[in-house]
Amino acid sequence: MKTIPILNIAQFEKEESLSDFYSNDLKNHLLKNKEIFHRPHKHDFYLCVFFLKGCGLHEVDFNSYTVSPGSVFFLMPGQTHYWKFDKQPEGYIFFHSQDFYEFHFSNKKLQQFPFYYSYNNPPYIHLTVDKIYGLKAYFNEVNLEFHQNLPFNKQKIASLVDLIYIDLSRLYVDKKTRYTSSTPIYLQTLSALEATIEEFYKTEKSAKFYAKKLNITAKHLNRITKTTLNKTTTGLITERILLEAKRLIVHSDNSLSLIGQSLGYDDYAYFSKVFKLKTHKTPLEFRKEYRL
């Protein structure tokens, strides 16, 4: 069964000593990867892009976002995205594995940062002019350090990335994004739920299954998802199934019945019914409309 291309750090130019981290000037990065960025693809790493010039469109999992100077985007492993630019962009890009960050900060997790809390949180922030220049200095220093072979450069890069994430988190929370009033326990449980859904969504559709996996009641799990996301547990499971269905319907040439089977629906008619109930289109209508 054909799938969406998944890129990894090893495919990009890198220092051998930094196989779990990559940084580049955005203009150079896009030039070297001109055959990739405009086509839908996934990554198996965390990615951060900072735009200083240019404009265009960034589509992430069927949601479109405007690119302009001051835009910062965050992507987590597994998200499907592509870029379409109207004007030549400039800025910085870096990406890294989860281990790269958490090795240097053993008492911290990437999920502590609000843009990495959940796939339901917006993957971007737009900086005002007065905030751009401070962040630009950090990104530039990361890029310079990456392309030099200096002692302790990995440690310095990790520290700079941490500072970038801290400053961006403060600005992100100021925008009143989700979870600002949620407790740490609720956020940890939500993160665990999303990871568990990611593992089992193709075969398990019941909220009770996930509650049992997390050792809590289905009622309490539903309270957590309603408090943090204003969604039910069942709603989150269905959203994940539909997202993968959309990815495969649009970005692969597999038959629609085979796509349904891969998501746990042996009866295509039922799969089509569920899909239409949520999207108001049949799988075939969705494929035709999106490709047009």
C-alpha positions as CSV (number, residue, x, y, z in Angstrom):
1,M,0.0,0.0,0.0
2,K,1.5,3.4,-1.0
3,T,2.0,5.9,1.7
4,I,3.0,9.5,2.1
5,P,6.8,10.0,2.0
6,I,8.4,10.3,5.5
7,L,11.6,12.3,5.7
8,N,14.3,11.9,8.3
9,I,17.3,14.0,9.4
10,A,19.8,11.7,7.7
11,Q,18.4,12.8,4.3
12,F,19.6,16.3,4.8
13,E,23.1,17.8,4.8
14,K,24.4,17.6,8.3
15,E,27.5,17.4,10.5
16,E,28.2,13.7,11.2
17,S,28.6,14.6,14.9
18,L,25.0,16.1,14.9
19,S,23.1,13.3,13.2
20,D,20.0,14.1,15.4
21,F,20.0,17.9,14.6
22,Y,20.0,20.0,11.5
23,S,20.0,23.8,10.8
24,N,20.2,26.0,7.8
25,D,19.5,29.3,6.2
26,L,15.9,28.9,4.9
27,K,16.7,30.1,1.4
28,N,19.6,27.6,1.0
29,H,17.5,24.8,2.6
30,L,14.6,25.3,0.1
31,L,17.0,25.6,-2.8
32,K,18.7,22.3,-1.9
33,N,15.4,20.6,-1.3
34,K,13.3,22.1,-4.1
35,E,12.0,18.8,-5.2
36,I,10.5,18.0,-1.8
37,F,9.1,21.0,0.0
38,H,6.2,21.7,-2.4
39,R,4.9,18.2,-2.3
40,P,3.0,16.7,0.7
41,H,5.3,14.8,3.0
42,K,5.9,13.9,6.7
43,H,8.9,14.1,9.0
44,D,10.0,11.8,11.8
45,F,11.4,14.8,13.8
46,Y,10.4,18.1,15.4
47,L,10.7,21.1,13.0
48,C,10.8,24.9,13.6
49,V,10.8,27.4,10.8
50,F,11.2,31.2,11.2
51,F,10.3,33.5,8.3
52,L,12.0,36.9,7.9
53,K,10.9,37.6,4.3
54,G,8.5,36.1,1.8
55,C,4.9,35.1,1.6
56,G,2.8,32.1,0.7
57,L,0.8,29.2,2.1
58,H,1.6,26.4,4.5
59,E,-0.8,23.5,4.6
60,V,-0.6,21.2,7.7
61,D,-2.9,18.3,7.8
62,F,-5.5,19.9,5.6
63,N,-5.5,23.3,7.4
64,S,-4.0,26.2,5.6
65,Y,-1.9,29.0,7.2
66,T,-0.6,32.2,5.7
67,V,3.2,32.7,5.6
68,S,4.5,36.2,6.1
69,P,7.5,37.9,7.8
70,G,7.3,37.0,11.5
71,S,5.7,33.6,11.0
72,V,7.0,30.8,13.0
73,F,5.8,27.2,12.4
74,F,6.2,24.1,14.6
75,L,5.7,20.6,13.3
76,M,5.7,17.4,15.3
77,P,6.6,13.9,13.9
78,G,3.9,12.4,11.6
79,Q,2.2,15.6,10.5
80,T,1.7,16.0,6.7
81,H,2.5,19.3,5.2
82,Y,3.8,21.3,2.2
83,W,4.8,24.8,1.3
84,K,3.6,27.1,-1.6
85,F,5.4,30.4,-1.9
86,D,4.4,33.6,-3.8
87,K,7.6,35.5,-2.9
88,Q,11.0,34.1,-2.1
89,P,11.2,33.3,1.6
90,E,14.2,34.0,3.9
91,G,14.7,33.0,7.5
92,Y,15.9,30.0,9.4
93,I,15.0,26.4,9.8
94,F,16.1,23.7,12.3
95,F,14.9,20.3,13.2
96,H,15.8,17.6,15.7
97,S,14.9,14.4,17.3
98,Q,13.1,14.1,20.6
99,D,16.2,12.5,22.1
100,F,18.4,15.4,21.1
101,Y,16.5,17.8,23.3
102,E,15.6,15.4,26.2
103,F,19.2,14.1,26.5
104,H,20.4,17.5,27.4
105,F,17.5,18.3,29.6
106,S,16.7,15.1,31.4
107,N,14.1,16.7,33.7
108,K,12.2,18.3,30.8
109,K,10.0,17.1,28.0
110,L,9.3,18.7,24.6
111,Q,5.6,18.4,25.4
112,Q,6.0,21.1,28.1
113,F,6.0,23.7,25.3
114,P,2.4,24.7,24.4
115,F,3.0,24.2,20.6
116,Y,4.0,20.6,21.3
117,Y,1.3,19.9,23.8
118,S,-1.0,18.3,21.3
119,Y,-1.7,17.9,17.6
120,N,-4.9,19.9,18.3
121,N,-2.9,23.1,19.1
122,P,-2.2,25.5,16.3
123,P,1.2,24.9,14.7
124,Y,2.2,28.5,14.4
125,I,2.6,31.9,15.9
126,H,3.1,35.3,14.3
127,L,5.6,37.7,15.8
128,T,5.3,41.4,15.9
129,V,8.2,43.5,14.6
130,D,9.5,44.3,18.0
131,K,9.8,40.5,18.8
132,I,11.4,39.4,15.5
133,Y,14.9,40.8,16.1
134,G,15.5,39.1,19.4
135,L,14.5,35.7,18.1
136,K,16.5,36.3,14.9
137,A,19.7,36.5,16.9
138,Y,19.0,33.1,18.6
139,F,18.2,31.4,15.3
140,N,21.2,32.9,13.6
141,E,23.5,31.7,16.4
142,V,22.1,28.2,16.2
143,N,22.8,28.1,12.5
144,L,26.3,29.5,12.9
145,E,27.1,27.0,15.7
146,F,25.7,24.1,13.6
147,H,28.0,24.8,10.7
148,Q,31.2,25.1,12.8
149,N,33.1,22.4,14.4
150,L,33.7,23.9,17.8
151,P,34.1,22.2,21.2
152,F,30.7,21.8,23.1
153,N,28.8,22.9,20.0
154,K,26.0,20.3,20.6
155,Q,25.5,21.5,24.2
156,K,25.4,25.1,23.0
157,I,22.9,24.4,20.3
158,A,20.6,22.5,22.7
159,S,20.8,25.5,25.1
160,L,19.9,28.0,22.4
161,V,17.0,25.8,21.2
162,D,15.7,25.7,24.7
163,L,15.9,29.5,25.0
164,I,14.1,29.8,21.6
165,Y,11.3,27.5,22.8
166,I,11.0,29.3,26.1
167,D,10.6,32.7,24.5
168,L,8.2,31.4,21.8
169,S,6.2,29.6,24.5
170,R,5.7,32.9,26.4
171,L,4.4,34.6,23.2
172,Y,2.3,31.6,22.3
173,V,0.5,31.5,25.6
174,D,-0.1,35.2,25.5
175,K,-2.2,34.6,22.4
176,K,-4.6,32.7,24.7
177,T,-4.2,29.3,23.0
178,R,-5.7,26.2,24.4
179,Y,-4.7,24.7,27.7
180,T,-3.7,27.9,29.5
181,S,-6.0,27.1,32.4
182,S,-5.5,23.3,32.3
183,T,-3.6,21.5,35.1
184,P,-0.3,19.7,34.5
185,I,-2.0,16.4,35.3
186,Y,-4.7,16.9,32.7
187,L,-2.0,17.9,30.1
188,Q,0.1,14.8,30.9
189,T,-3.0,12.6,30.6
190,L,-4.0,14.3,27.3
191,S,-0.5,13.7,25.9
192,A,-0.6,10.1,27.0
193,L,-4.1,9.7,25.4
194,E,-2.9,11.1,22.1
195,A,0.1,8.8,22.1
196,T,-2.1,5.8,22.8
197,I,-4.6,6.8,20.1
198,E,-1.7,7.1,17.7
199,E,-0.7,3.5,18.5
200,F,-4.2,1.9,18.3
201,Y,-6.6,4.1,16.3
202,K,-6.6,1.7,13.3
203,T,-8.0,-1.1,15.4
204,E,-9.5,0.4,18.5
205,K,-12.4,2.9,18.3
206,S,-13.8,2.7,21.8
207,A,-13.2,5.4,24.4
208,K,-13.4,2.6,27.1
209,F,-10.4,0.9,25.6
210,Y,-8.2,4.1,25.9
211,A,-9.5,4.8,29.4
212,K,-8.5,1.3,30.5
213,K,-5.0,1.7,28.9
214,L,-4.5,4.9,30.9
215,N,-5.9,3.3,34.1
216,I,-8.7,5.8,34.6
217,T,-12.5,5.7,34.1
218,A,-14.0,6.6,30.7
219,K,-16.0,9.3,32.4
220,H,-12.9,11.0,33.9
221,L,-11.0,10.7,30.6
222,N,-13.9,12.4,28.9
223,R,-13.8,15.2,31.5
224,I,-10.1,15.8,30.7
225,T,-10.6,16.0,27.0
226,K,-13.6,18.3,27.4
227,T,-11.7,20.6,29.8
228,T,-8.5,20.8,27.7
229,L,-9.9,20.6,24.1
230,N,-13.7,20.9,24.5
231,K,-14.0,17.6,22.7
232,T,-15.0,14.1,23.7
233,T,-12.7,11.2,23.8
234,T,-14.7,9.5,21.0
235,G,-14.4,12.8,19.1
236,L,-10.6,12.7,19.3
237,I,-10.4,9.1,18.2
238,T,-12.7,9.8,15.2
239,E,-10.7,12.9,14.3
240,R,-7.5,10.9,14.2
241,I,-9.1,8.2,12.0
242,L,-10.5,10.8,9.6
243,L,-7.2,12.7,9.4
244,E,-5.4,9.5,8.3
245,A,-8.3,8.8,5.9
246,K,-7.9,12.2,4.3
247,R,-4.2,11.8,4.0
248,L,-4.5,8.5,2.2
249,I,-7.4,9.5,0.1
250,V,-5.7,12.5,-1.3
251,H,-2.0,11.7,-1.2
252,S,-2.0,8.1,-2.4
253,D,-3.6,6.3,-5.3
254,N,-4.8,3.3,-3.3
255,S,-8.3,2.2,-3.8
256,L,-10.9,3.7,-1.4
257,S,-11.9,0.3,-0.1
258,L,-8.3,-0.6,0.7
259,I,-7.9,2.7,2.6
260,G,-11.0,1.8,4.6
261,Q,-9.6,-1.6,5.4
262,S,-6.3,-0.2,6.5
263,L,-8.2,1.9,9.1
264,G,-10.2,-1.0,10.4
265,Y,-13.3,-0.8,8.3
266,D,-13.8,-4.0,6.4
267,D,-17.2,-2.8,5.2
268,Y,-16.5,0.1,2.7
269,A,-20.1,1.3,2.8
270,Y,-19.9,1.8,6.5
271,F,-16.5,3.6,6.2
272,S,-18.0,5.9,3.5
273,K,-21.0,6.6,5.7
274,V,-18.8,7.6,8.7
275,F,-16.6,9.7,6.5
276,K,-19.5,11.6,4.9
277,L,-21.2,12.1,8.3
278,K,-18.1,14.1,9.5
279,T,-16.9,15.8,6.2
280,H,-20.2,16.0,4.3
281,K,-18.5,14.3,1.4
282,T,-18.0,10.7,0.3
283,P,-14.3,9.6,0.1
284,L,-14.6,9.7,-3.7
285,E,-16.0,13.3,-3.7
286,F,-13.3,14.4,-1.2
287,R,-10.5,12.9,-3.4
288,K,-11.9,14.6,-6.6
289,E,-12.5,17.9,-5.0
290,Y,-9.2,18.2,-3.3
291,R,-7.1,17.2,-6.3
292,L,-8.9,19.7,-8.4
